[in-house]
Amino acid sequence: MKTMKNVELIKLGQKIKFERMKRHFSQEQLAELSGMSVHGLSNVETGKTDIRYTNLLMIAKAFGVKLCEFLDFNL
């Protein structure tokens, strides 16, 4: 059974993957920019694991947006 936390992690992972692909970044490139491993980024994108706040900040920076803009799923 999926909990609310799991649903939110999946939505966040989908958002990260969508934005990464929109910018033509490979997982390797985004992992390097965010200080994550490729395996860790893959797990975040699929909603299998949570992400550290600092990594989320670095991903937003790599995408050239403020964190609050990045986390707004209604844009």
Stockholm file with secondary structure:
# STOCKHOLM 1.0

chainA/1-75         MKTMKNVELIKLGQKIKFERMKRHFSQEQLAELSGMSVHGLSNVETGKTDIRYTNLLMIAKAFGVKLCEFLDFNL
#=GR chainA/1-75 SS CCCHHHHHHHHHHHHHHHHHHHTTCCHHHHHHHHTCCHHHHHHHHTTSSCCCHHHHHHHHHHHTSCHHHHTCTTC
#=GC SS_cons        CCCHHHHHHHHHHHHHHHHHHHTTCCHHHHHHHHTCCHHHHHHHHTTSSCCCHHHHHHHHHHHTSCHHHHTCTTC
//
